[in-house]
Amino acid sequence: METDYNGHTIQILTDEVHGRWTFRALVFVPDGASQAVKRFSYDGSHFQTKDEAEGEGVLLVKEWIENGMPDIC
């Protein structure tokens, strides 16, 4: 799944493990004439469906962007 938000392109990648879904994201950030890529991974809940994982992924990444994309440990 891919969506745009505040000039950034968010790409959500999902994985199914033992019937549960998780996500990670690539965020393409404008950087002058090129784009930087930031990775966002989430080790929290596993979701029952791919749609749930994608939806929650988009919400969490948008919040991360709004907070200035702090480093994630």
C-alpha positions in Angstrom: 0.0 0.0 0.0 1.3 3.5 -0.8 -0.1 6.9 0.1 1.1 10.5 0.3 1.1 12.6 3.4 2.5 16.2 3.9 4.9 15.8 0.9 6.1 12.4 2.0 5.3 9.1 0.3 4.5 6.3 2.7 4.9 2.7 1.6 3.4 0.1 4.0 4.8 -3.4 3.8 2.9 -6.2 5.6 3.9 -9.7 6.6 1.9 -12.6 7.8 3.3 -14.8 10.5 1.3 -17.7 12.0 -2.0 -16.1 10.9 -1.2 -12.7 12.4 -0.2 -9.6 10.4 2.5 -7.0 11.2 3.9 -4.1 9.2 6.9 -2.0 8.5 7.1 1.2 6.4 9.4 3.1 4.0 9.0 6.8 4.1 10.3 8.8 1.1 11.3 12.2 2.4 11.9 15.1 0.0 15.6 16.2 0.3 16.2 19.0 -2.3 16.3 17.5 -5.8 16.3 13.9 -4.4 14.5 11.8 -1.7 15.8 10.3 1.4 14.4 7.0 2.6 13.6 6.5 6.3 12.5 3.1 7.7 9.8 2.7 10.3 9.3 -0.6 12.0 6.8 -1.5 14.7 7.2 -4.3 17.1 3.9 -3.8 18.8 0.6 -5.6 18.2 0.1 -8.1 15.5 -3.1 -7.7 13.6 -5.8 -10.1 12.6 -6.0 -8.9 9.0 -3.7 -7.3 6.4 -6.1 -4.3 6.2 -5.8 -3.7 9.9 -2.0 -3.8 9.7 -2.0 -1.4 6.8 -4.5 1.0 8.4 -2.7 1.1 11.7 0.6 1.4 9.9 -0.6 4.5 8.0 -1.9 6.1 11.2 1.3 5.5 13.2 3.6 6.6 10.4 1.6 9.9 10.0 1.9 10.5 13.7 5.7 9.8 13.5 6.0 12.3 10.6 4.0 14.9 12.6 6.4 14.4 15.5 9.4 15.2 13.3 10.4 11.6 12.5 12.5 11.0 15.7 14.9 8.1 15.7 13.3 4.8 16.6 15.3 2.5 18.8 
